[in-house]
Amino acid sequence: MTAAAGRVVAGRYELSTVLGQGGMGQVWTAYDQRLDRRVAVKLLRPDKVAGQDAEELRRRFVRECRVTAQVDHPGLVTVHDAGSEGEELFLVMQYIDGADLAGHLAEHEPYPWQWAVAVAAQLCAVLSAVHAVPIVHRDLKPRNVMVKQDGTVTVLDLGVASVMDADTTRLTHTGTPIGSPAYMAPEQAMGGAVGPYTDLYALGVVLHELLSGDVPFSGSTALGVLHRHLYEPPVPVRRLRPEVPEALEALVLRLLAKDPQHRPASAQEVYEHLELLLPARGTPTGAALDPTRPFLRPHAPWPDRARTPAPQPTPATPVTGTPGQTDIARAVDEVKRLLGEGRVTQAVDILGAILPAAAEQHGAHSPVVRTLRKQYAATLLDDGQYRRALPELRRLADERAAEAGQADPQALRHRYEAAQCLEQLGEPAAALAEYRAVLPYYENQYVAAGGPELAHDVRRRIGHLLLALGDRGAAHDTLARLLHDVERTHGHGHPLGAEIRRTLQWLGQVRG
């Protein structure tokens, strides 16, 4: 289906004008006919993403949008709706009245360093909230940041980059990696595991660009740019602009460290360094799009703007008594229905609410409660709530191992899923240790069902985590041995073998 002005998406959003377009889709201004408001609609073409199954991409797109909707922060664009129509995926977002950061920089070069600090501090506040979910943006760059009229900063495309960039080593038909090479962290460029540290590197690139007028690494080809990210040190910004404070230059260099473990520990830590450089309270200049304004007069009304009506109070949630046995059974049926309809967040809330009552009635270690807890952990995992799922999975793994031994398939499965949580939470060293601990059980085929397949997946994840931790030699050896075993087991044309071969080829190109 071709996008055109006047087309109505999902029976509701009437497209108006194109705001921007790229290889995978377009962004339109549109009108929400139901609520009579202006919105932004992003249309994406799954068939334009090389090497990815369109149906799988649709499923992951909707899931990522659902996870993204859990983040409530004023610096993050509000997602109103998401879904698919015809050949396209659509994402309906809040319309932002302002300028993207790339255009803002171009109009105000040289960019005042105080403005750069104010933008970066606001981005840290957003990233801190996003990483707590946890979500990794994966494509933080000036085109994905809007500066509003009142100087506040809004981040776009959260979740979309995660879907489109599931495997950086998959090259598009143009021969460049999916993503933005100029802002891509070394571990992301190598196809390694990404985490909050990946977004902090991109923040360092953005901050370097705001201060110097250019990204730290550029080149005529994507491969050349990524090679420089991996092997060249960035030019300290004070050589280009001596008026930049030494502390700010030092922070940028830390953010741009090749090894994720040498970068700041969190967006919160970066904010605390930036806070010392923020302007003191005072009177704003009155100019629009001044990113220092939120710090000069926090939450002050914008001059000549109509006052926003006060929000209506949210109705209180009715409080119910302790559910009985019939209520628990009914709740379990409701959870099954919600999961069948894809309403995972509601299912999680119901499961979390009935677990204490079920434990009181049946006993904390009863089969009924164990089944509910397994469903709860699995649902949290499916909903992307890794921080809440991790302790549940660890507890289930420990209890099962105490009953049936460390080699028990169910205990191992819980440990494997706990390692996945650690990986998603941006703890690559802990995830690597957990994967390595469970691998021998799968390789020795203690697990009859799915052992070889899971062993291959664990080894693939170990290789990607080694890349994330900067141990490229060990990652190459791990993946090369895995490729040999996959081809020996499944033949040359197996999809996993093809994926590993692409990673090794890309790794060899970038290393070379």
TIGU-897095 format. One record per atom (N, C-alpha, C): residue in three letters; x, y, z. Coordinates in steps of 0.05 Angstrom, whole numbers, plus 5000, padded with zeros to 4 digits. Layout:
<sites>
ALAXYZ
...
</sites>
This chain:
<sites>
MET501749765000
MET500050005000
MET501850255000
THR501250444983
THR502850684980
THR501750904997
ALA503551045011
ALA502651275027
ALA502151515009
ALA499951665015
ALA499351905000
ALA497752085017
ALA497952345012
ALA496352545028
ALA493352475025
GLY491952485047
GLY489152425047
GLY488552135054
ARG490551965053
ARG490051685060
ARG489451665090
VAL487551495098
VAL486851455126
VAL488051185135
VAL489751195155
VAL491050965166
VAL489350865190
ALA488850605190
ALA487350475212
ALA484650595216
GLY483450695195
GLY480750815196
GLY480551055213
ARG482851195219
ARG482751405238
ARG484651635233
TYR487151575223
TYR489251775221
TYR489651865192
GLU488752105186
GLU488852205159
GLU491552345154
LEU493152235134
LEU495752335128
LEU495552605115
SER497452785123
SER497453055112
SER499953125096
THR502153155110
THR504653225096
THR506953055106
VAL508953005088
VAL511252845095
VAL513253015112
LEU513952915135
LEU516053045151
LEU518852945145
GLY519052695137
GLY521652585131
GLY521352305120
GLN523452195106
GLN523251925096
GLN526051815093
GLY526151545094
GLY528651405092
GLY528151145077
GLY530150965078
GLY529950715063
GLY527850525073
MET526950555098
MET525050365109
MET522250485114
GLY521850745108
GLY519250855112
GLY519151155112
GLN516851265121
GLN516351545120
GLN515151635147
VAL515451895153
VAL514052015176
VAL512352235165
TRP509752235173
TRP507752425163
TRP506552575187
THR505852825181
THR503852955199
THR501152845191
ALA499452815211
ALA496752695206
ALA494852815225
TYR492252765220
TYR490152855238
TYR488652605249
ASP488452595275
ASP486852395288
ASP483952475286
GLN482452335269
GLN479652415264
GLN477952375288
ARG478552185305
ARG476852125328
ARG477152335350
LEU479652425355
LEU480152615376
LEU480752895366
ASP480752935340
ASP481153195327
ASP483653325337
ARG485953195332
ARG488453305341
ARG490553225320
ARG492753385319
ARG494953325301
ARG496753115314
VAL497652925298
VAL499452715307
VAL501652675286
ALA503652515293
ALA505652435274
ALA505352135270
VAL505352045245
VAL505051765238
VAL507551665224
LYS508751465235
LYS511151335222
LYS510251085208
LEU510751065182
LEU510050825167
LEU512650675160
LEU512750415166
LEU515150255162
LEU514550025144
ARG516449955127
ARG516149735108
ARG517949505117
PRO516749295130
PRO518449065139
PRO519948935116
ASP518948935092
ASP520248795070
ASP522748945061
LYS523249185072
LYS525649335065
LYS528049265084
VAL527549105104
VAL529649025123
VAL530748765114
ALA533148765103
ALA534348525092
ALA534648305112
GLY534048065104
GLY534647825121
GLY532647785144
GLN530547945146
GLN528647905168
GLN525947815158
ASP524747625172
ASP522147525166
ASP520047745172
ALA518347815153
ALA516448035156
ALA514547985179
GLU513447735181
GLU511547685202
GLU512747695229
GLU515247585232
GLU516647595257
GLU517147885265
LEU517848055245
LEU518348335249
LEU515848475259
ARG513548415248
ARG511048525257
ARG510448465286
ARG510848205293
ARG510348115320
ARG512148265340
ARG514748285333
ARG516648425351
ARG516048725352
PHE515248835330
PHE514549125329
PHE512349185349
VAL510249035349
VAL508049085367
VAL508949045396
ARG510548835401
ARG511548785428
ARG513249015438
GLU515049105421
GLU516849325429
GLU515249585435
CYS513249635418
CYS511549875423
CYS510149845450
ARG509249605457
ARG507949565482
ARG509849605506
VAL512249505503
VAL514349555524
VAL514949855526
THR515249985503
THR515850265503
THR513750435517
ALA511250345514
ALA508950495526
ALA509050485556
GLN510750305568
GLN510950295597
GLN512550535608
VAL514150655591
VAL515950875601
VAL514451135601
ASP514251255624
ASP512851505628
ASP514851715635
HIS515551885616
HIS517552095621
HIS516952325603
PRO517052575613
PRO516352805596
PRO518352845573
GLY520752725575
GLY522652755553
GLY522552545532
LEU520452375533
LEU520052155514
LEU517452205499
VAL517652185472
VAL515252225456
VAL513052025464
THR510552115466
THR508351945474
THR507451785450
VAL507251525454
VAL506151345433
VAL503151315437
HIS501651385417
HIS498651375419
HIS497551105409
ASP498850995388
ASP497750755375
ASP499850625359
ALA499550365353
ALA501450215337
ALA500049975325
GLY500949875302
GLY499749635290
GLY500749605262
SER499249455246
SER500049405219
SER497549435201
GLU498149515176
GLU495949545156
GLU497149485129
GLY496049285116
GLY497149205090
GLY500049115094
GLU501849225078
GLU504649145079
GLU506249305099
GLU504949505113
GLU506449685129
GLU505849655159
LEU507749735175
LEU507449765204
LEU506950065208
PHE505250135227
PHE504950425232
PHE505250475262
LEU506350715268
LEU506750805295
LEU505651085296
VAL503751135314
VAL502451395317
VAL503551525343
MET504751765339
MET506151895362
MET505052185366
GLN505752285389
GLN505252565395
GLN506652745374
TYR505352945365
TYR506553135346
TYR508153335362
ILE510753375356
ILE512453555370
ILE512853815355
ASP512154035368
ASP512554305356
ASP515354395363
GLY517154375344
GLY519954455350
GLY521754395326
ALA524354355332
ALA526254295312
ALA527854055320
ASP528653885301
ASP530453665309
ASP533153775316
LEU534653625332
LEU537153725343
LEU539253775321
ALA539153615299
ALA540953655277
ALA540553935264
GLY537954005259
GLY537354265248
GLY537954485268
HIS537454435294
HIS537954635314
HIS540954695315
LEU542654495313
LEU545554535313
LEU546454685288
ALA545354615265
ALA546054755240
ALA545355055241
GLU543255125255
GLU542355405256
GLU543855565278
HIS545255425296
HIS546555565318
HIS549455495321
GLU550855455299
GLU553655375300
GLU555355625302
PRO557355645320
PRO557955435340
PRO555955425362
TYR555255185369
TYR553155135390
TYR554255215417
PRO552955385432
PRO553955455459
PRO554455205476
TRP556755195489
TRP557254945504
TRP555254915527
GLN554155145537
GLN552155115558
GLN549654985547
TRP548955035522
TRP546654905510
TRP547254605507
ALA549654535499
ALA550354255496
ALA550054105522
VAL550954235544
VAL550654115570
VAL547754075577
ALA546054275572
ALA543254265578
ALA541854045562
VAL542554025536
VAL541353805520
VAL542153535531
ALA544753505536
ALA545753245546
ALA544553165573
ALA544253365591
ALA543053305617
ALA540153215613
GLN538653335596
GLN535853245591
GLN535852965579
LEU537652915560
LEU537852645548
LEU538552435570
CYS540252505589
CYS540952325611
CYS538452255627
ALA536752455632
ALA534352405648
ALA532552215633
VAL532352235607
VAL530652055591
VAL531951775591
LEU534551755586
LEU535851495584
LEU535751355611
SER535951505633
SER535751375659
SER533051235663
ALA530951365654
ALA528251245656
ALA527951015637
VAL529051035613
VAL528850825593
VAL530350585601
HIS532850625611
HIS534550395619
HIS533450255643
ALA531850385659
ALA530750255683
ALA528650045675
VAL527550055650
VAL525349875643
VAL526049585642
PRO528149485628
PRO530249635613
PRO529649625583
ILE530249855570
ILE530249875541
ILE532850005533
VAL534049915511
VAL536350055499
VAL535350185474
HIS535850445471
HIS534850585447
HIS536150485422
ARG538750455421
ARG540350345399
ARG540850535376
ASP539350755374
ASP539750935352
ASP539451225360
LEU540751295383
LEU540651575392
LEU542451745374
LYS541251955363
LYS542652135345
LYS541052395343
PRO542152605333
PRO540752865332
PRO538152855317
ARG537852685296
ARG535352675281
ARG533152545297
ASN533852395318
ASN531952265336
ASN531452425362
VAL532252675362
VAL531952845385
VAL530653105376
MET528453185389
MET527053435382
MET527453635405
VAL527953885397
VAL528054115416
VAL525454265413
LYS523754275434
LYS521154405433
LYS521454705437
GLN519354845432
GLN519355135434
GLN520255235461
ASP519555085482
ASP520355175509
ASP523055085518
GLY524554965499
GLY527354875505
GLY527554595516
THR525354465521
THR525454185531
THR526054005507
VAL527353785514
VAL528353595494
VAL526553345495
THR525853235471
THR524252995469
THR525652795452
VAL525752545461
VAL527152325446
VAL525052175431
LEU525652115406
LEU523851965388
LEU524951685383
ASP523251525370
ASP523951265359
ASP524851055379
LEU524051085403
LEU524650875423
LEU523150615416
GLY524450395415
GLY523250135409
GLY523350075379
VAL523150275362
VAL523250225333
VAL526050135325
ALA528050265336
ALA530850185330
ALA531449915340
SER530249835362
SER530749575373
SER529649355355
VAL527449405342
VAL526249215323
VAL527849195297
MET528549435287
MET529949445261
MET532849355263
ASP534049375287
ASP536849325291
ASP537349085308
ALA535648875304
ALA536048635321
ALA538648505315
ASP539748535291
ASP542348415285
ASP543848615267
THR545648765279
THR547148965263
THR548648855240
THR549448605242
THR551148485221
THR549548425196
ARG546948445197
ARG545348405173
ARG545548655156
LEU546748645133
LEU547148875116
LEU544648915099
THR544049165095
THR541849235076
THR542849205048
HIS541049235029
HIS541749205001
HIS543749414992
THR544049625007
THR546049835000
THR548849765011
GLY549049555027
GLY551649475037
GLY552449615062
THR550549755076
THR551249885101
THR549649765123
PRO550649775148
PRO549249645170
PRO546749795177
ILE544749655187
ILE542249785196
ILE542949945221
GLY542250195221
GLY543050365243
GLY544550615232
SER545850755249
SER547251005241
SER550250975249
PRO551950895230
PRO554750845236
PRO556151065251
ALA555551315245
ALA556951535258
ALA556451545288
TYR554251425298
TYR553551435326
TYR553651155339
MET554750965325
MET554650685333
MET557050605351
ALA556450495374
ALA558550405393
ALA560050175381
PRO562550135389
PRO564149915378
PRO562849645381
GLU561649585405
GLU560449325409
GLU558049285390
GLN556549505385
GLN554249485367
GLN555249445338
ALA557449575330
ALA558549545304
ALA559449265299
MET560449135319
MET561548865316
MET559348645318
GLY556848725323
GLY554648535326
GLY554548415353
GLY555848545373
GLY555848435400
GLY553348505415
ALA553048415440
ALA550748475457
ALA550848775464
VAL548448905462
VAL548249185469
VAL547049215496
GLY547449445508
GLY546249505534
GLY546149805538
PRO545449895563
PRO545450185568
PRO548050325561
TYR550350175564
TYR552950285557
TYR553050365527
THR551550225510
THR551450295481
THR550250565477
ASP548050625491
ASP546750885488
ASP548651105499
LEU550151045520
LEU551951255531
LEU554151325511
TYR555051125496
TYR557051185475
TYR555751375454
ALA553351315446
ALA551951485426
ALA551551765438
LEU550951785464
LEU550752045477
LEU553352195475
GLY555652055478
GLY558252175476
GLY558752285448
VAL557852135427
VAL558152235400
VAL556452485396
VAL553952485405
VAL552252715402
VAL553452955416
LEU554452925441
LEU555653145456
LEU558153245442
HIS559753065431
HIS562153145416
HIS561353315392
GLU559153225378
GLU558253375354
GLU557153645361
LEU555753665383
LEU554653935392
LEU556954125399
LEU559054025411
LEU561254195420
LEU563154265398
SER563654075379
SER565654125358
SER564454185331
GLY561854135327
GLY560654175301
GLY560753935283
ASP562053715292
ASP562253475275
ASP562453235293
VAL561653005281
VAL561852745296
VAL564852675299
PRO565552525319
PRO568452465323
PRO569652295301
PHE567952125288
PHE569051945267
PHE567251955242
SER568352025220
SER566852035195
SER568551895173
GLY567351845150
GLY568751715129
GLY566951685105
SER568151585082
SER566651565058
SER564951315057
THR565551115074
THR563950865074
THR563250795103
ALA561050645106
ALA560250565133
ALA562450395146
LEU563650215130
LEU565750045141
LEU568150215152
GLY568850415136
GLY571050595145
GLY570350735171
VAL567850835174
VAL567050965198
VAL567150775222
LEU566050535219
LEU566050345240
LEU568850255248
HIS570650235229
HIS573450175235
HIS574650385252
ARG574050635247
ARG575150855263
ARG574050855291
HIS571450785294
HIS570250755321
HIS571750555337
LEU572550335324
LEU573850115338
LEU576750175346
TYR578150325328
TYR581050335332
TYR582350605336
GLU580850825329
GLU582051095331
GLU581051235356
PRO582851385370
PRO581851545392
PRO580551795382
PRO578451895395
PRO577252145387
PRO579052395392
VAL578752595377
VAL580152845382
VAL578852985406
PRO580353055427
PRO579253195450
PRO577953465440
VAL575553525450
VAL574153755439
VAL575454025445
ARG577154035467
ARG578454295473
ARG580554375452
ARG581454185437
ARG583254255415
ARG581754405393
LEU579154355391
LEU577554485371
LEU576154725382
ARG575454725408
ARG574154955421
ARG575354985449
PRO577355145452
PRO578755165479
PRO576955265501
GLU574755405495
GLU573055505516
GLU571355285530
VAL571355045519
VAL569854835532
VAL571254755558
PRO569754725580
PRO570954665606
PRO572454385605
GLU574654375619
GLU576154125620
GLU574553885630
ALA572753935649
ALA571153715660
ALA569253605639
LEU568253785622
LEU566453695600
LEU567953525579
GLU570353615572
GLU571953465554
GLU572553185565
ALA573253175590
ALA573952915603
ALA571552725602
LEU569152845607
LEU566652675607
LEU566152565579
VAL566452735558
VAL566052635531
VAL567952405524
LEU570452435532
LEU572452225527
LEU571751965541
ARG570651985566
ARG569851745580
ARG567451615566
LEU565551775557
LEU563251665543
LEU564051525517
LEU566251615505
LEU567151505479
LEU569251285483
ALA569451175507
ALA571350955512
ALA570650715495
LYS572650585483
LYS572150355466
LYS570950125483
ASP571950085507
ASP571049865524
ASP568649965541
PRO566349835539
PRO564049925555
PRO564549955584
GLN566349785595
GLN566949795624
GLN568450045632
HIS569550185613
HIS571050435619
HIS569250685616
ARG566750645608
ARG564950875606
ARG563550915633
PRO562251145637
PRO560751175662
PRO558750945666
ALA558250895692
ALA556550665699
ALA553650695691
SER552650935689
SER549850975683
SER549351255673
ALA546951295662
ALA546151565654
ALA545851745678
GLN545151635701
GLN544951795726
GLN547651905733
GLU549751745730
GLU552451845736
GLU553252075718
VAL552652035692
VAL553252245672
VAL551752505679
TYR549252485687
TYR547652715695
TYR548952865718
GLU549952715738
GLU551152845761
GLU553652995754
HIS555152905734
HIS557453065724
HIS556553315709
LEU554453285693
LEU553453505678
LEU552153715695
GLU550953625717
GLU549453815735
GLU551254035745
LEU553853975749
LEU555754175759
LEU556254395739
LEU555654335713
LEU556254525692
LEU553754665682
LEU551354595692
LEU548854715684
LEU548755005693
PRO547355175678
PRO547055455686
PRO545455485712
ALA546255685728
ALA544755735753
ALA542055855746
ARG540255845766
ARG537555955763
ARG537856255755
GLY536156335736
GLY536256615727
GLY534056665708
THR534256885693
THR532156965674
THR532956875646
PRO531156715634
PRO531756625606
PRO531856865587
THR533056825564
THR533257035544
THR530557095531
GLY528756905532
GLY526156935519
GLY526156815492
ALA528456735482
ALA528656605455
ALA527456325457
ALA526056255435
ALA524955985433
ALA527255785429
LEU526655535435
LEU528555315430
LEU531155345445
ASP531155485468
ASP533555505484
ASP533555275505
PRO535355075501
PRO535254835519
PRO536154885547
THR537255125553
THR537955185581
THR535555285597
ARG533455365583
ARG531155485596
ARG529855305618
PRO529655045613
PRO528454875634
PRO530054875660
PHE532654945658
PHE534254955683
PHE534255235695
LEU534055435678
LEU533955715688
LEU531355765704
ARG529155675693
ARG526555705706
ARG524955455703
PRO525455255720
PRO524154995717
PRO521055015718
HIS519754895699
HIS516854875698
HIS515455145696
ALA516955355689
ALA515655615686
ALA513955625661
PRO511755765661
PRO510055785637
PRO511555925614
TRP511055835590
TRP512355955567
TRP510956215560
PRO512356435557
PRO511056695551
PRO509256675526
ASP506956805527
ASP505156835505
ASP503956565496
ARG504056365514
ARG502856105508
ARG500356075525
ALA498255965514
ALA495855915529
ALA496455715551
ARG495255755574
ARG495655575597
ARG494455305591
THR495855095598
THR494754825594
THR492754765616
PRO490354665609
PRO488354605629
PRO489454395648
ALA488554405673
ALA489454215693
ALA488453935686
PRO490153735690
PRO489253455683
PRO486953365702
GLN485153215692
GLN483053105708
GLN484052885726
PRO483052865750
PRO484052655768
PRO483252375757
THR485052185761
THR484551915753
THR482851775774
PRO480651645765
PRO478951505785
PRO480551295801
ALA480051285826
ALA481451095844
ALA480750805836
THR482750635838
THR482250355833
THR480850225857
PRO478550095852
PRO477149975875
PRO478749765889
VAL478649765916
VAL480149575932
VAL478349335938
THR479249095932
THR477748855937
THR478948695959
GLY477448515970
GLY478448345992
GLY480148125981
THR481147955999
THR482847725991
THR481247535973
PRO482147465949
PRO480547295932
PRO480447015942
GLY478146885939
GLY477846615947
GLY478746425925
GLN478346155929
GLN479245955910
GLN477845995883
THR475246045884
THR473746085859
THR474846325844
ASP475446545859
ASP476546785847
ASP479246735834
ILE480846565847
ILE483546505835
ILE483246355809
ALA481446155809
ALA480946005784
ALA479846185762
ARG478046365770
ARG476946555750
ARG479146745740
ALA480946825758
ALA483147005750
ALA485046855731
VAL485546595736
VAL487246445718
VAL486046425690
ASP483446385689
ASP482046385663
ASP482246655649
GLU482046865665
GLU482247135654
GLU485047185643
VAL487047085657
VAL489847115648
VAL490246975621
LYS489146735619
LYS489346585593
LYS488046735570
ARG485646845576
ARG484246995556
ARG485847245547
LEU486947395567
LEU488447635560
LEU490947565545
LEU492347355552
LEU494747275538
LEU494047195509
GLY491847065506
GLY490946985479
GLY490447225462
GLU489647455474
GLU489047695459
GLU491447885458
GLY493747795469
GLY496147955468
GLY496248175488
ARG494448175508
ARG494348385529
ARG496048295553
VAL498648305549
VAL500548185568
VAL500748345593
THR500748615591
THR501048785615
THR498848735635
GLN496348705626
GLN494148655644
GLN494448375657
ALA495348185641
ALA495747915651
ALA497847905673
VAL499948065670
VAL502048085690
VAL500948195716
ASP499348405714
ASP498148525738
ASP496348335753
ILE494748175739
ILE492947985752
ILE494547765765
LEU496547655751
LEU498147445763
LEU499547535788
GLY500747775787
GLY502047885811
GLY500247925834
ALA497647995828
ALA495748045850
ALA494747785863
ILE494447565847
ILE493247325859
ILE495347145871
LEU497947185866
LEU499947005877
LEU499946995907
PRO499947225921
PRO499947205951
PRO497547055962
ALA495147095951
ALA492746955960
ALA492946655955
ALA494046585931
ALA494346305925
ALA496346165943
ALA498546305950
ALA500546195968
ALA499346155996
GLU497646336004
GLU496346316031
GLU494446076032
GLN493046026010
GLN491045816010
GLN492245536006
HIS494245525987
HIS495245265979
HIS498045205989
GLY499445406000
GLY502145366009
GLY504045475988
ALA506245605998
ALA508045735980
ALA509445545960
HIS509745295968
HIS511145105951
HIS509244895938
SER506744955938
SER504744765926
SER504944765895
PRO504144545882
PRO504144545853
PRO502544765840
VAL500344845853
VAL498645055841
VAL500245325841
VAL501445385863
VAL503045635865
VAL505445625847
ARG506845395846
ARG509145365829
ARG508345415800
THR506145315792
THR505145355764
THR504545645759
LEU503245775778
LEU502646065775
LEU505246225774
ARG507146155791
ARG509646305791
ARG511146275764
LYS511146035753
LYS512345985727
LYS511046155706
GLN508346165706
GLN506846325687
GLN507446615691
TYR507746705716
TYR508346985722
TYR511047065711
ALA513046895716
ALA515746945707
ALA515846955676
ALA514546755664
ALA514446745634
ALA513146985622
THR510947075635
THR509547305625
THR511147565629
LEU512447595652
LEU514247815655
LEU516447825634
LEU517547595628
LEU519647565608
LEU518547655581
ASP516147555574
ASP514947615548
ASP514247915546
ASP513648035569
ASP512948315569
ASP515348505570
GLY517748385571
GLY520148545572
GLY520748665599
GLN519548565620
GLN519948665647
GLN522248495660
TYR524648525649
TYR526848355657
TYR527748395686
ARG527448635696
ARG528348695723
ARG526548545743
ARG523948525737
ARG522148385755
ARG522248075751
ALA522847995726
ALA522947715720
ALA525447575732
LEU527647725733
LEU530147595742
LEU530047465769
PRO529147595791
PRO529047455817
PRO527047225817
GLU524847245802
GLU522947025800
GLU524246775787
LEU525746825766
LEU527046595752
LEU529246475768
ARG530746645782
ARG532846535800
ARG531746365822
ARG529546455834
ARG528246305855
ARG527246035845
LEU525946045822
LEU524845795810
LEU527145605803
ALA529345715793
ALA531645545786
ALA532845415810
ASP533145565832
ASP534345465856
ASP532645245869
GLU530045295869
GLU528145105881
GLU528144845866
ARG528044865839
ARG527944625822
ARG530544465824
ALA532844615824
ALA535444475826
ALA535644335853
ALA534644445875
ALA534744325901
ALA533144065901
GLU530944055886
GLU529243825885
GLU530243605866
ALA531143695842
ALA531743505821
ALA534643505811
GLY536243675822
GLY539043685814
GLY539643905794
GLN542243985792
GLN543044205775
GLN542544155745
ALA542543895737
ALA542243825709
ALA539343795700
ASP537443845719
ASP534643825712
ASP533944025689
PRO532543935668
PRO531944115646
PRO530444365653
GLN528544345672
GLN527044575680
GLN528744785695
ALA530444675713
ALA532244855728
ALA534144995709
LEU535144855689
LEU536944975669
LEU535545175652
ARG533045125646
ARG531545315629
ARG531145575644
HIS530545555670
HIS530245805686
HIS532845955688
ARG535145815691
ARG537745945692
ARG538346085665
TYR537745945643
TYR538146055616
TYR536546305613
GLU534046305622
GLU532346545619
GLU533246775638
ALA534346695661
ALA535546895679
ALA537947035666
ALA539546875652
ALA541846985637
ALA540847175615
GLN538647115602
GLN537447295582
GLN536747565595
CYS535647545620
CYS534947795634
CYS537347955640
LEU539447835649
LEU541947975655
LEU543048105630
GLU542847965607
GLU543848075582
GLU542248325575
GLN539548315578
GLN537848535571
GLN538148765591
LEU538948705615
LEU539248915635
LEU541949055633
GLY543548985613
GLY546149115609
GLY548249025628
GLU548148765636
GLU550248655653
GLU551648425638
PRO553348495618
PRO554448285601
PRO556248095615
ALA557848185635
ALA559648005649
ALA558047795665
ALA555947885679
ALA554347695694
ALA552747505676
ALA551747605654
ALA550347435635
ALA552247225623
LEU554647305616
LEU556647125605
LEU557346905625
ALA557646975650
ALA558246775671
ALA555946565673
GLU553546665672
GLU551246485674
GLU550946295650
TYR551346405626
TYR551246235602
TYR553446025603
ARG555746105611
ARG557945915612
ARG557445695633
ALA556045765654
ALA555445565675
ALA553445355666
VAL551545435649
VAL549545245640
VAL550345085615
LEU552345195600
LEU553145075575
LEU554044785577
PRO555644715596
PRO556544435597
PRO554244225599
TYR552144305613
TYR549844115616
TYR548544065589
TYR548344275572
TYR547144235546
TYR549044095527
GLU551644165529
GLU553544035511
GLU553943745517
ASN553743665543
ASN554043385551
ASN551443235547
GLN549343375537
GLN546843255530
GLN545443125554
TYR545843265578
TYR544243185601
TYR541343245595
VAL540843445577
VAL538143525571
VAL537443395545
ALA535543215546
ALA534843055522
ALA533343235502
ALA531443385512
ALA529643545494
ALA530943815488
GLY531643865463
GLY532644125455
GLY535444185464
GLY536943985474
GLY539644035483
GLY541544155463
PRO541844025439
PRO543744135419
PRO542944415410
GLU540344455405
GLU539444715396
GLU539944935417
LEU539344875442
LEU539845065463
LEU542845115467
ALA544444895464
ALA547344925467
ALA548345115445
HIS547345085421
HIS548245265399
HIS547445555405
ASP544945595415
ASP544045865421
ASP545745985444
VAL546345825465
VAL547945935487
VAL550746015477
ARG551945845459
ARG554545915449
ARG554446165431
ARG552346195416
ARG552046445400
ARG551946685418
ARG550346665440
ARG550146885458
ARG552746945472
ILE554246735479
ILE556846775491
ILE558746925472
GLY558646855446
GLY560246995427
GLY559547295425
HIS556947355425
HIS556147635423
HIS556747795449
LEU556647655471
LEU557447795496
LEU560447845497
LEU561947665487
LEU564847705486
LEU565547945468
LEU564047975446
LEU564348215430
LEU563648465445
ALA561448455460
ALA560648695476
ALA562748765497
LEU564148565507
LEU566148615528
LEU568948675516
GLY569048685489
GLY571548765475
GLY573548535471
ASP572848285477
ASP574648065473
ASP574047945445
ARG574948085425
ARG574248005397
ARG575547745389
GLY578047695399
GLY579347435392
GLY577847205402
ALA577047215427
ALA575446985439
ALA572746965426
ALA571547195419
ALA568947185405
ALA569247055378
HIS571247125363
HIS571747005337
HIS572046695339
ASP573746615358
ASP574246325362
ASP571646175370
THR570046295388
THR567546175397
THR565646145374
LEU565346355358
LEU563446345336
LEU564446165313
ALA567046165308
ALA568045985287
ALA567645695294
ARG568145615319
ARG567745345327
ARG564745275326
LEU563045465334
LEU560145425332
LEU559245385303
LEU560345535285
LEU559545505257
LEU560245225247
HIS562645135255
HIS563444865246
HIS561544655257
ASP560744675282
ASP558944475294
ASP556044495282
VAL555144735277
VAL552444775265
VAL552344645237
GLU554444695221
GLU554444585194
GLU554844285194
ARG556244185214
ARG556643895216
ARG553943765223
THR552343905240
THR549843785250
THR547543825230
HIS547444075218
HIS545144145202
HIS545644185172
GLY548144185165
GLY548844245137
GLY549444535132
HIS550344595108
HIS551344865102
HIS549145085101
GLY546645005095
GLY544645205090
GLY542945285114
HIS543645195138
HIS542045245162
HIS542045545168
PRO539745665176
PRO539645955181
PRO541546045203
LEU541945895224
LEU543845975245
LEU546645985234
GLY547345785218
GLY550045795205
GLY550446035188
ALA548346105172
ALA548546345155
ALA548846595172
GLU547446615194
GLU547646845212
GLU550446875223
ILE551546645233
ILE554246645245
ILE556346715224
ARG555946615199
ARG557846675178
ARG557846965171
ARG555447095171
ARG555347385167
ARG556747535189
THR556347455214
THR557647585236
THR560747565234
LEU561647325227
LEU564547285225
LEU565747445201
GLN564247455179
GLN565147605156
GLN565247905163
TRP563148005177
TRP563148285185
TRP565348345205
LEU565748155223
LEU567848185244
LEU570548205230
GLY571048025210
GLY573548025196
GLY573948285181
GLN571748385168
GLN572048645153
GLN572748875172
VAL571348895194
VAL571749115212
VAL574449095225
ARG575248855233
ARG577848815246
ARG580148885226
GLY579648805200
GLY581648855180
GLY582049155174
</sites>
